[in-house]
Amino acid sequence: MEGRPVYLDLTKIRLPMSAFSSITHRLSGMYTFFITLPVILYLIYFSTSSKTNFDNLVSSISSISFFSFFIYVSLLVFWYHLLTGLRHLIMDFLHIGESLNTANNSAIFVIVFWIISSLSILFYIYS
């Protein structure tokens, strides 16, 4: 077994953007399922229990705090998961963007679109 690597240095591996997008899609799906979904369900339950709770929730989300930042990040992870999932569905069912070059370009487009839309939502909310 001469010539085989003894260890793998993960910092030296260069993944194509389509692989990065696929891996982060899976990670965002786990975060969405285990973190975002329970938090959003609890917030819906809490906000519908009384008008006072709803008003308190609105004021705590509209102010700049760790809680509102956590909710914002959780929704952005969900938004990223939806965008990359839509990209995967287009590739799987419509067979658009299946070549390596097109898959990399669509992954870059989705990430750039996600960043721009996230920042625009952030500026809209806090302006």
N, CA, C and O atoms as CSV, one atom per row, in Angstrom:
chain,resi,resn,atom,element,x,y,z
A,1,MET,N,N,0.834,-1.189,0.000
A,1,MET,CA,C,0.000,0.000,0.000
A,1,MET,C,C,0.879,1.254,0.000
A,1,MET,O,O,0.625,2.206,0.738
A,2,GLU,N,N,1.865,1.237,-0.799
A,2,GLU,CA,C,2.776,2.374,-0.905
A,2,GLU,C,C,2.124,3.499,-1.703
A,2,GLU,O,O,1.460,3.236,-2.705
A,3,GLY,N,N,2.300,4.733,-1.279
A,3,GLY,CA,C,1.786,5.882,-2.009
A,3,GLY,C,C,0.414,6.360,-1.556
A,3,GLY,O,O,-0.059,7.401,-2.012
A,4,ARG,N,N,-0.217,5.630,-0.683
A,4,ARG,CA,C,-1.525,6.070,-0.184
A,4,ARG,C,C,-1.324,7.119,0.902
A,4,ARG,O,O,-0.356,7.046,1.659
A,5,PRO,N,N,-2.212,8.080,0.987
A,5,PRO,CA,C,-2.065,9.091,2.041
A,5,PRO,C,C,-2.312,8.486,3.420
A,5,PRO,O,O,-3.195,7.649,3.605
A,6,VAL,N,N,-1.513,8.932,4.372
A,6,VAL,CA,C,-1.647,8.448,5.740
A,6,VAL,C,C,-2.819,9.134,6.426
A,6,VAL,O,O,-3.517,8.519,7.233
A,7,TYR,N,N,-3.036,10.389,6.114
A,7,TYR,CA,C,-4.147,11.144,6.695
A,7,TYR,C,C,-4.730,12.037,5.617
A,7,TYR,O,O,-4.114,12.272,4.578
A,8,LEU,N,N,-5.889,12.512,5.876
A,8,LEU,CA,C,-6.547,13.412,4.947
A,8,LEU,C,C,-6.516,14.821,5.521
A,8,LEU,O,O,-7.013,15.040,6.626
A,9,ASP,N,N,-5.956,15.766,4.813
A,9,ASP,CA,C,-5.955,17.153,5.241
A,9,ASP,C,C,-7.147,17.847,4.581
A,9,ASP,O,O,-7.095,18.200,3.403
A,10,LEU,N,N,-8.219,18.038,5.350
A,10,LEU,CA,C,-9.449,18.591,4.796
A,10,LEU,C,C,-9.307,20.031,4.347
A,10,LEU,O,O,-10.114,20.508,3.550
A,11,THR,N,N,-8.291,20.740,4.844
A,11,THR,CA,C,-8.102,22.134,4.429
A,11,THR,C,C,-7.530,22.229,3.013
A,11,THR,O,O,-7.594,23.292,2.396
A,12,LYS,N,N,-6.978,21.144,2.496
A,12,LYS,CA,C,-6.375,21.171,1.165
A,12,LYS,C,C,-7.328,20.671,0.073
A,12,LYS,O,O,-6.999,20.736,-1.111
A,13,ILE,N,N,-8.494,20.178,0.461
A,13,ILE,CA,C,-9.461,19.680,-0.515
A,13,ILE,C,C,-10.273,20.859,-1.049
A,13,ILE,O,O,-10.843,21.628,-0.274
A,14,ARG,N,N,-10.322,20.999,-2.375
A,14,ARG,CA,C,-11.084,22.079,-3.012
A,14,ARG,C,C,-12.335,21.483,-3.638
A,14,ARG,O,O,-12.264,20.809,-4.665
A,15,LEU,N,N,-13.470,21.732,-3.021
A,15,LEU,CA,C,-14.736,21.241,-3.547
A,15,LEU,C,C,-15.271,22.195,-4.603
A,15,LEU,O,O,-15.090,23.407,-4.485
A,16,PRO,N,N,-15.927,21.670,-5.635
A,16,PRO,CA,C,-16.625,22.575,-6.554
A,16,PRO,C,C,-17.814,23.210,-5.839
A,16,PRO,O,O,-18.304,22.680,-4.842
A,17,MET,N,N,-18.270,24.339,-6.350
A,17,MET,CA,C,-19.369,25.055,-5.699
A,17,MET,C,C,-20.644,24.223,-5.648
A,17,MET,O,O,-21.432,24.365,-4.714
A,18,SER,N,N,-20.858,23.367,-6.625
A,18,SER,CA,C,-22.054,22.531,-6.596
A,18,SER,C,C,-21.998,21.540,-5.435
A,18,SER,O,O,-23.030,21.252,-4.828
A,19,ALA,N,N,-20.822,21.016,-5.115
A,19,ALA,CA,C,-20.681,20.116,-3.971
A,19,ALA,C,C,-20.857,20.882,-2.662
A,19,ALA,O,O,-21.493,20.390,-1.730
A,20,PHE,N,N,-20.296,22.080,-2.596
A,20,PHE,CA,C,-20.471,22.923,-1.412
A,20,PHE,C,C,-21.949,23.247,-1.203
A,20,PHE,O,O,-22.445,23.208,-0.077
A,21,SER,N,N,-22.645,23.564,-2.286
A,21,SER,CA,C,-24.069,23.871,-2.202
A,21,SER,C,C,-24.865,22.651,-1.739
A,21,SER,O,O,-25.790,22.783,-0.938
A,22,SER,N,N,-24.515,21.482,-2.231
A,22,SER,CA,C,-25.218,20.264,-1.844
A,22,SER,C,C,-24.996,19.930,-0.370
A,22,SER,O,O,-25.935,19.556,0.331
A,23,ILE,N,N,-23.770,20.064,0.095
A,23,ILE,CA,C,-23.466,19.776,1.496
A,23,ILE,C,C,-24.161,20.771,2.416
A,23,ILE,O,O,-24.748,20.381,3.425
A,24,THR,N,N,-24.098,22.053,2.072
A,24,THR,CA,C,-24.752,23.049,2.920
A,24,THR,C,C,-26.273,22.935,2.858
A,24,THR,O,O,-26.962,23.308,3.807
A,25,HIS,N,N,-26.801,22.420,1.740
A,25,HIS,CA,C,-28.246,22.173,1.661
A,25,HIS,C,C,-28.645,21.113,2.690
A,25,HIS,O,O,-29.661,21.258,3.370
A,26,ARG,N,N,-27.861,20.068,2.801
A,26,ARG,CA,C,-28.147,19.021,3.781
A,26,ARG,C,C,-28.011,19.545,5.202
A,26,ARG,O,O,-28.841,19.245,6.060
A,27,LEU,N,N,-26.963,20.329,5.455
A,27,LEU,CA,C,-26.772,20.887,6.802
A,27,LEU,C,C,-27.894,21.860,7.161
A,27,LEU,O,O,-28.378,21.864,8.293
A,28,SER,N,N,-28.304,22.681,6.198
A,28,SER,CA,C,-29.397,23.617,6.477
A,28,SER,C,C,-30.708,22.881,6.690
A,28,SER,O,O,-31.559,23.348,7.447
A,29,GLY,N,N,-30.885,21.749,6.043
A,29,GLY,CA,C,-32.072,20.939,6.271
A,29,GLY,C,C,-32.111,20.381,7.688
A,29,GLY,O,O,-33.169,20.348,8.315
A,30,MET,N,N,-30.965,19.946,8.190
A,30,MET,CA,C,-30.917,19.453,9.571
A,30,MET,C,C,-31.176,20.585,10.561
A,30,MET,O,O,-31.905,20.406,11.537
A,31,TYR,N,N,-30.581,21.748,10.310
A,31,TYR,CA,C,-30.803,22.895,11.193
A,31,TYR,C,C,-32.273,23.308,11.167
A,31,TYR,O,O,-32.865,23.609,12.203
A,32,THR,N,N,-32.849,23.317,9.970
A,32,THR,CA,C,-34.257,23.695,9.840
A,32,THR,C,C,-35.157,22.725,10.587
A,32,THR,O,O,-36.087,23.144,11.276
A,33,PHE,N,N,-34.890,21.441,10.455
A,33,PHE,CA,C,-35.748,20.443,11.080
A,33,PHE,C,C,-35.607,20.430,12.599
A,33,PHE,O,O,-36.606,20.337,13.313
A,34,PHE,N,N,-34.378,20.521,13.095
A,34,PHE,CA,C,-34.164,20.372,14.532
A,34,PHE,C,C,-34.183,21.686,15.313
A,34,PHE,O,O,-34.410,21.666,16.523
A,35,ILE,N,N,-33.955,22.815,14.667
A,35,ILE,CA,C,-33.905,24.100,15.373
A,35,ILE,C,C,-35.039,25.016,14.932
A,35,ILE,O,O,-35.869,25.415,15.748
A,36,THR,N,N,-35.077,25.350,13.645
A,36,THR,CA,C,-36.030,26.346,13.166
A,36,THR,C,C,-37.475,25.896,13.325
A,36,THR,O,O,-38.309,26.657,13.815
A,37,LEU,N,N,-37.777,24.688,12.924
A,37,LEU,CA,C,-39.161,24.203,12.997
A,37,LEU,C,C,-39.708,24.195,14.425
A,37,LEU,O,O,-40.805,24.711,14.640
A,38,PRO,N,N,-39.002,23.637,15.412
A,38,PRO,CA,C,-39.550,23.693,16.777
A,38,PRO,C,C,-39.684,25.116,17.319
A,38,PRO,O,O,-40.649,25.424,18.019
A,39,VAL,N,N,-38.724,25.982,17.001
A,39,VAL,CA,C,-38.793,27.363,17.491
A,39,VAL,C,C,-39.978,28.088,16.864
A,39,VAL,O,O,-40.714,28.779,17.568
A,40,ILE,N,N,-40.175,27.946,15.572
A,40,ILE,CA,C,-41.285,28.615,14.898
A,40,ILE,C,C,-42.623,28.073,15.395
A,40,ILE,O,O,-43.567,28.839,15.593
A,41,LEU,N,N,-42.712,26.765,15.596
A,41,LEU,CA,C,-43.959,26.197,16.127
A,41,LEU,C,C,-44.248,26.717,17.533
A,41,LEU,O,O,-45.396,27.006,17.872
A,42,TYR,N,N,-43.201,26.835,18.347
A,42,TYR,CA,C,-43.405,27.391,19.689
A,42,TYR,C,C,-43.823,28.852,19.620
A,42,TYR,O,O,-44.699,29.281,20.370
A,43,LEU,N,N,-43.202,29.623,18.726
A,43,LEU,CA,C,-43.565,31.040,18.594
A,43,LEU,C,C,-44.999,31.203,18.102
A,43,LEU,O,O,-45.702,32.114,18.538
A,44,ILE,N,N,-45.437,30.335,17.205
A,44,ILE,CA,C,-46.828,30.388,16.755
A,44,ILE,C,C,-47.763,30.062,17.911
A,44,ILE,O,O,-48.768,30.744,18.112
A,45,TYR,N,N,-47.434,29.019,18.674
A,45,TYR,CA,C,-48.255,28.659,19.830
A,45,TYR,C,C,-48.294,29.797,20.853
A,45,TYR,O,O,-49.354,30.147,21.374
A,46,PHE,N,N,-47.111,30.369,21.130
A,46,PHE,CA,C,-47.011,31.448,22.114
A,46,PHE,C,C,-47.757,32.689,21.654
A,46,PHE,O,O,-48.438,33.332,22.453
A,47,SER,N,N,-47.641,33.033,20.384
A,47,SER,CA,C,-48.254,34.270,19.892
A,47,SER,C,C,-49.768,34.159,19.766
A,47,SER,O,O,-50.460,35.176,19.811
A,48,THR,N,N,-50.295,32.960,19.612
A,48,THR,CA,C,-51.737,32.809,19.485
A,48,THR,C,C,-52.431,32.547,20.823
A,48,THR,O,O,-53.655,32.424,20.874
A,49,SER,N,N,-51.657,32.462,21.901
A,49,SER,CA,C,-52.292,32.173,23.196
A,49,SER,C,C,-53.007,33.400,23.776
A,49,SER,O,O,-54.045,33.264,24.423
A,50,SER,N,N,-52.452,34.596,23.543
A,50,SER,CA,C,-53.132,35.808,24.008
A,50,SER,C,C,-52.608,37.020,23.244
A,50,SER,O,O,-51.548,36.967,22.621
A,51,LYS,N,N,-53.358,38.096,23.303
A,51,LYS,CA,C,-52.938,39.325,22.616
A,51,LYS,C,C,-51.702,39.920,23.267
A,51,LYS,O,O,-50.844,40.471,22.577
A,52,THR,N,N,-51.599,39.818,24.587
A,52,THR,CA,C,-50.428,40.334,25.294
A,52,THR,C,C,-49.165,39.594,24.875
A,52,THR,O,O,-48.123,40.208,24.647
A,53,ASN,N,N,-49.262,38.275,24.775
A,53,ASN,CA,C,-48.103,37.498,24.326
A,53,ASN,C,C,-47.712,37.864,22.896
A,53,ASN,O,O,-46.527,37.953,22.574
A,54,PHE,N,N,-48.703,38.075,22.049
A,54,PHE,CA,C,-48.423,38.480,20.676
A,54,PHE,C,C,-47.716,39.833,20.642
A,54,PHE,O,O,-46.732,39.996,19.920
A,55,ASP,N,N,-48.197,40.788,21.400
A,55,ASP,CA,C,-47.575,42.114,21.437
A,55,ASP,C,C,-46.154,42.044,21.989
A,55,ASP,O,O,-45.258,42.721,21.484
A,56,ASN,N,N,-45.946,41.231,23.022
A,56,ASN,CA,C,-44.598,41.066,23.570
A,56,ASN,C,C,-43.663,40.427,22.551
A,56,ASN,O,O,-42.502,40.820,22.437
A,57,LEU,N,N,-44.162,39.453,21.817
A,57,LEU,CA,C,-43.345,38.793,20.805
A,57,LEU,C,C,-42.992,39.745,19.670
A,57,LEU,O,O,-41.853,39.756,19.202
A,58,VAL,N,N,-43.945,40.535,19.230
A,58,VAL,CA,C,-43.684,41.506,18.166
A,58,VAL,C,C,-42.647,42.523,18.609
A,58,VAL,O,O,-41.752,42.870,17.840
A,59,SER,N,N,-42.756,43.002,19.833
A,59,SER,CA,C,-41.785,43.992,20.312
A,59,SER,C,C,-40.396,43.382,20.493
A,59,SER,O,O,-39.391,44.050,20.249
A,60,SER,N,N,-40.333,42.123,20.917
A,60,SER,CA,C,-39.012,41.512,21.102
A,60,SER,C,C,-38.363,41.150,19.764
A,60,SER,O,O,-37.137,41.167,19.652
A,61,ILE,N,N,-39.155,40.827,18.767
A,61,ILE,CA,C,-38.576,40.519,17.459
A,61,ILE,C,C,-38.187,41.796,16.722
A,61,ILE,O,O,-37.194,41.808,15.995
A,62,SER,N,N,-38.952,42.865,16.898
A,62,SER,CA,C,-38.638,44.103,16.183
A,62,SER,C,C,-37.492,44.880,16.803
A,62,SER,O,O,-36.928,45.754,16.146
A,63,SER,N,N,-37.130,44.594,18.039
A,63,SER,CA,C,-35.956,45.249,18.622
A,63,SER,C,C,-34.708,44.445,18.274
A,63,SER,O,O,-34.787,43.255,17.969
A,64,ILE,N,N,-33.571,45.102,18.323
A,64,ILE,CA,C,-32.311,44.421,18.034
A,64,ILE,C,C,-31.838,43.732,19.309
A,64,ILE,O,O,-31.455,44.380,20.283
A,65,SER,N,N,-31.873,42.398,19.278
A,65,SER,CA,C,-31.469,41.607,20.435
A,65,SER,C,C,-30.951,40.264,19.946
A,65,SER,O,O,-31.009,39.949,18.758
A,66,PHE,N,N,-30.442,39.481,20.890
A,66,PHE,CA,C,-29.976,38.151,20.530
A,66,PHE,C,C,-31.132,37.287,20.023
A,66,PHE,O,O,-30.964,36.503,19.089
A,67,PHE,N,N,-32.287,37.431,20.634
A,67,PHE,CA,C,-33.464,36.660,20.236
A,67,PHE,C,C,-33.881,36.973,18.801
A,67,PHE,O,O,-34.112,36.058,18.010
A,68,SER,N,N,-33.976,38.244,18.463
A,68,SER,CA,C,-34.380,38.612,17.101
A,68,SER,C,C,-33.305,38.197,16.091
A,68,SER,O,O,-33.628,37.807,14.969
A,69,PHE,N,N,-32.039,38.280,16.484
A,69,PHE,CA,C,-30.955,37.835,15.602
A,69,PHE,C,C,-31.047,36.331,15.366
A,69,PHE,O,O,-30.859,35.867,14.241
A,70,PHE,N,N,-31.335,35.568,16.419
A,70,PHE,CA,C,-31.482,34.119,16.299
A,70,PHE,C,C,-32.649,33.746,15.384
A,70,PHE,O,O,-32.531,32.839,14.560
A,71,ILE,N,N,-33.761,34.438,15.529
A,71,ILE,CA,C,-34.921,34.179,14.675
A,71,ILE,C,C,-34.583,34.527,13.224
A,71,ILE,O,O,-34.924,33.780,12.307
A,72,TYR,N,N,-33.917,35.658,13.021
A,72,TYR,CA,C,-33.542,36.089,11.680
A,72,TYR,C,C,-32.598,35.072,11.026
A,72,TYR,O,O,-32.792,34.708,9.866
A,73,VAL,N,N,-31.591,34.619,11.753
A,73,VAL,CA,C,-30.641,33.646,11.206
A,73,VAL,C,C,-31.348,32.325,10.902
A,73,VAL,O,O,-31.081,31.700,9.876
A,74,SER,N,N,-32.236,31.906,11.778
A,74,SER,CA,C,-32.966,30.659,11.539
A,74,SER,C,C,-33.824,30.749,10.278
A,74,SER,O,O,-33.886,29.798,9.499
A,75,LEU,N,N,-34.475,31.877,10.079
A,75,LEU,CA,C,-35.282,32.043,8.865
A,75,LEU,C,C,-34.409,32.150,7.617
A,75,LEU,O,O,-34.815,31.715,6.540
A,76,LEU,N,N,-33.215,32.723,7.753
A,76,LEU,CA,C,-32.298,32.783,6.611
A,76,LEU,C,C,-31.771,31.404,6.238
A,76,LEU,O,O,-31.594,31.105,5.057
A,77,VAL,N,N,-31.521,30.569,7.228
A,77,VAL,CA,C,-31.102,29.198,6.944
A,77,VAL,C,C,-32.222,28.461,6.228
A,77,VAL,O,O,-31.972,27.704,5.290
A,78,PHE,N,N,-33.451,28.677,6.665
A,78,PHE,CA,C,-34.603,28.062,5.990
A,78,PHE,C,C,-34.732,28.585,4.557
A,78,PHE,O,O,-35.005,27.811,3.639
A,79,TRP,N,N,-34.540,29.882,4.361
A,79,TRP,CA,C,-34.600,30.488,3.034
A,79,TRP,C,C,-33.518,29.890,2.130
A,79,TRP,O,O,-33.781,29.601,0.963
A,80,TYR,N,N,-32.302,29.703,2.661
A,80,TYR,CA,C,-31.219,29.084,1.891
A,80,TYR,C,C,-31.592,27.650,1.514
A,80,TYR,O,O,-31.346,27.215,0.389
A,81,HIS,N,N,-32.181,26.925,2.452
A,81,HIS,CA,C,-32.581,25.554,2.190
A,81,HIS,C,C,-33.641,25.495,1.081
A,81,HIS,O,O,-33.597,24.608,0.228
A,82,LEU,N,N,-34.580,26.428,1.094
A,82,LEU,CA,C,-35.601,26.470,0.029
A,82,LEU,C,C,-34.979,26.770,-1.333
A,82,LEU,O,O,-35.330,26.136,-2.328
A,83,LEU,N,N,-34.062,27.728,-1.382
A,83,LEU,CA,C,-33.441,28.090,-2.658
A,83,LEU,C,C,-32.603,26.952,-3.225
A,83,LEU,O,O,-32.704,26.635,-4.410
A,84,THR,N,N,-31.780,26.340,-2.389
A,84,THR,CA,C,-30.955,25.243,-2.891
A,84,THR,C,C,-31.811,24.015,-3.211
A,84,THR,O,O,-31.497,23.260,-4.130
A,85,GLY,N,N,-32.885,23.819,-2.456
A,85,GLY,CA,C,-33.799,22.725,-2.775
A,85,GLY,C,C,-34.479,22.935,-4.110
A,85,GLY,O,O,-34.642,21.987,-4.879
A,86,LEU,N,N,-34.879,24.167,-4.398
A,86,LEU,CA,C,-35.470,24.482,-5.699
A,86,LEU,C,C,-34.455,24.245,-6.818
A,86,LEU,O,O,-34.809,23.744,-7.885
A,87,ARG,N,N,-33.213,24.601,-6.576
A,87,ARG,CA,C,-32.145,24.343,-7.550
A,87,ARG,C,C,-32.002,22.847,-7.809
A,87,ARG,O,O,-31.899,22.419,-8.958
A,88,HIS,N,N,-31.997,22.061,-6.748
A,88,HIS,CA,C,-31.883,20.605,-6.913
A,88,HIS,C,C,-33.091,20.015,-7.643
A,88,HIS,O,O,-32.940,19.114,-8.469
A,89,LEU,N,N,-34.290,20.523,-7.338
A,89,LEU,CA,C,-35.484,20.025,-8.021
A,89,LEU,C,C,-35.451,20.349,-9.516
A,89,LEU,O,O,-35.836,19.520,-10.341
A,90,ILE,N,N,-34.992,21.549,-9.863
A,90,ILE,CA,C,-34.875,21.927,-11.277
A,90,ILE,C,C,-33.883,21.015,-11.981
A,90,ILE,O,O,-34.113,20.586,-13.111
A,91,MET,N,N,-32.771,20.720,-11.298
A,91,MET,CA,C,-31.771,19.842,-11.901
A,91,MET,C,C,-32.300,18.413,-12.044
A,91,MET,O,O,-32.035,17.754,-13.050
A,92,ASP,N,N,-33.045,17.932,-11.046
A,92,ASP,CA,C,-33.508,16.541,-11.063
A,92,ASP,C,C,-34.677,16.316,-12.018
A,92,ASP,O,O,-34.675,15.350,-12.780
A,93,PHE,N,N,-35.661,17.185,-11.984
A,93,PHE,CA,C,-36.875,16.938,-12.757
A,93,PHE,C,C,-36.855,17.550,-14.158
A,93,PHE,O,O,-37.384,16.959,-15.099
A,94,LEU,N,N,-36.259,18.711,-14.297
A,94,LEU,CA,C,-36.230,19.362,-15.604
A,94,LEU,C,C,-34.933,19.119,-16.361
A,94,LEU,O,O,-34.814,19.476,-17.533
A,95,HIS,N,N,-33.956,18.504,-15.683
A,95,HIS,CA,C,-32.652,18.196,-16.276
A,95,HIS,C,C,-31.969,19.443,-16.830
A,95,HIS,O,O,-31.331,19.406,-17.882
A,96,ILE,N,N,-32.117,20.538,-16.104
A,96,ILE,CA,C,-31.444,21.782,-16.477
A,96,ILE,C,C,-30.254,21.959,-15.552
A,96,ILE,O,O,-30.403,21.869,-14.333
A,97,GLY,N,N,-29.099,22.204,-16.097
A,97,GLY,CA,C,-27.917,22.463,-15.300
A,97,GLY,C,C,-27.249,21.224,-14.761
A,97,GLY,O,O,-26.736,21.235,-13.642
A,98,GLU,N,N,-27.243,20.159,-15.531
A,98,GLU,CA,C,-26.639,18.925,-15.049
A,98,GLU,C,C,-25.149,18.824,-15.343
A,98,GLU,O,O,-24.460,18.010,-14.729
A,99,SER,N,N,-24.638,19.627,-16.263
A,99,SER,CA,C,-23.202,19.581,-16.533
A,99,SER,C,C,-22.450,20.242,-15.379
A,99,SER,O,O,-23.020,21.032,-14.626
A,100,LEU,N,N,-21.182,19.917,-15.250
A,100,LEU,CA,C,-20.389,20.417,-14.126
A,100,LEU,C,C,-20.292,21.939,-14.135
A,100,LEU,O,O,-20.422,22.574,-13.089
A,101,ASN,N,N,-20.067,22.523,-15.294
A,101,ASN,CA,C,-19.935,23.972,-15.393
A,101,ASN,C,C,-21.249,24.675,-15.062
A,101,ASN,O,O,-21.254,25.663,-14.327
A,102,THR,N,N,-22.351,24.181,-15.591
A,102,THR,CA,C,-23.657,24.789,-15.325
A,102,THR,C,C,-24.075,24.593,-13.880
A,102,THR,O,O,-24.675,25.486,-13.283
A,103,ALA,N,N,-23.764,23.425,-13.304
A,103,ALA,CA,C,-24.085,23.182,-11.896
A,103,ALA,C,C,-23.308,24.123,-10.988
A,103,ALA,O,O,-23.849,24.624,-10.002
A,104,ASN,N,N,-22.046,24.365,-11.313
A,104,ASN,CA,C,-21.257,25.317,-10.520
A,104,ASN,C,C,-21.804,26.731,-10.657
A,104,ASN,O,O,-21.879,27.465,-9.672
A,105,ASN,N,N,-22.184,27.117,-11.866
A,105,ASN,CA,C,-22.741,28.458,-12.079
A,105,ASN,C,C,-24.070,28.634,-11.359
A,105,ASN,O,O,-24.324,29.692,-10.784
A,106,SER,N,N,-24.922,27.610,-11.382
A,106,SER,CA,C,-26.205,27.728,-10.682
A,106,SER,C,C,-26.010,27.756,-9.172
A,106,SER,O,O,-26.755,28.434,-8.465
A,107,ALA,N,N,-25.015,27.028,-8.669
A,107,ALA,CA,C,-24.726,27.069,-7.235
A,107,ALA,C,C,-24.236,28.451,-6.819
A,107,ALA,O,O,-24.641,28.971,-5.780
A,108,ILE,N,N,-23.370,29.039,-7.625
A,108,ILE,CA,C,-22.882,30.391,-7.340
A,108,ILE,C,C,-24.037,31.382,-7.396
A,108,ILE,O,O,-24.138,32.267,-6.546
A,109,PHE,N,N,-24.910,31.239,-8.392
A,109,PHE,CA,C,-26.057,32.135,-8.511
A,109,PHE,C,C,-26.955,32.046,-7.284
A,109,PHE,O,O,-27.385,33.072,-6.756
A,110,VAL,N,N,-27.243,30.828,-6.826
A,110,VAL,CA,C,-28.118,30.654,-5.669
A,110,VAL,C,C,-27.497,31.274,-4.424
A,110,VAL,O,O,-28.190,31.933,-3.649
A,111,ILE,N,N,-26.207,31.073,-4.226
A,111,ILE,CA,C,-25.548,31.626,-3.032
A,111,ILE,C,C,-25.527,33.151,-3.084
A,111,ILE,O,O,-25.797,33.811,-2.081
A,112,VAL,N,N,-25.209,33.710,-4.242
A,112,VAL,CA,C,-25.187,35.173,-4.380
A,112,VAL,C,C,-26.592,35.740,-4.214
A,112,VAL,O,O,-26.768,36.763,-3.552
A,113,PHE,N,N,-27.598,35.090,-4.808
A,113,PHE,CA,C,-28.978,35.550,-4.660
A,113,PHE,C,C,-29.412,35.479,-3.202
A,113,PHE,O,O,-30.097,36.377,-2.713
A,114,TRP,N,N,-29.018,34.418,-2.508
A,114,TRP,CA,C,-29.365,34.278,-1.089
A,114,TRP,C,C,-28.729,35.397,-0.260
A,114,TRP,O,O,-29.392,35.974,0.603
A,115,ILE,N,N,-27.475,35.704,-0.504
A,115,ILE,CA,C,-26.793,36.759,0.244
A,115,ILE,C,C,-27.451,38.116,-0.022
A,115,ILE,O,O,-27.717,38.871,0.914
A,116,ILE,N,N,-27.711,38.426,-1.285
A,116,ILE,CA,C,-28.309,39.720,-1.630
A,116,ILE,C,C,-29.715,39.841,-1.054
A,116,ILE,O,O,-30.063,40.882,-0.497
A,117,SER,N,N,-30.522,38.799,-1.178
A,117,SER,CA,C,-31.886,38.865,-0.634
A,117,SER,C,C,-31.875,38.918,0.891
A,117,SER,O,O,-32.721,39.586,1.485
A,118,SER,N,N,-30.944,38.236,1.528
A,118,SER,CA,C,-30.854,38.278,2.989
A,118,SER,C,C,-30.468,39.661,3.491
A,118,SER,O,O,-31.037,40.164,4.459
A,119,LEU,N,N,-29.500,40.264,2.826
A,119,LEU,CA,C,-29.083,41.609,3.234
A,119,LEU,C,C,-30.171,42.630,2.960
A,119,LEU,O,O,-30.369,43.547,3.757
A,120,SER,N,N,-30.878,42.490,1.851
A,120,SER,CA,C,-31.951,43.448,1.561
A,120,SER,C,C,-33.089,43.308,2.565
A,120,SER,O,O,-33.684,44.310,2.963
A,121,ILE,N,N,-33.397,42.104,2.973
A,121,ILE,CA,C,-34.422,41.905,4.004
A,121,ILE,C,C,-33.956,42.497,5.324
A,121,ILE,O,O,-34.742,43.124,6.035
A,122,LEU,N,N,-32.694,42.306,5.655
A,122,LEU,CA,C,-32.147,42.867,6.899
A,122,LEU,C,C,-32.234,44.387,6.893
A,122,LEU,O,O,-32.653,44.986,7.884
A,123,PHE,N,N,-31.844,45.015,5.790
A,123,PHE,CA,C,-31.906,46.473,5.715
A,123,PHE,C,C,-33.353,46.971,5.720
A,123,PHE,O,O,-33.640,48.035,6.270
A,124,TYR,N,N,-34.247,46.223,5.121
A,124,TYR,CA,C,-35.660,46.613,5.112
A,124,TYR,C,C,-36.262,46.539,6.511
A,124,TYR,O,O,-37.017,47.425,6.912
A,125,ILE,N,N,-35.932,45.498,7.245
A,125,ILE,CA,C,-36.499,45.311,8.582
A,125,ILE,C,C,-35.988,46.370,9.542
A,125,ILE,O,O,-36.770,46.934,10.308
A,126,TYR,N,N,-34.696,46.650,9.516
A,126,TYR,CA,C,-34.104,47.545,10.516
A,126,TYR,C,C,-33.898,48.957,10.007
A,126,TYR,O,O,-33.108,49.704,10.584
A,127,SER,N,N,-34.586,49.346,8.944
A,127,SER,CA,C,-34.476,50.744,8.509
A,127,SER,C,C,-35.700,51.553,8.885
A,127,SER,O,O,-35.766,52.747,8.592
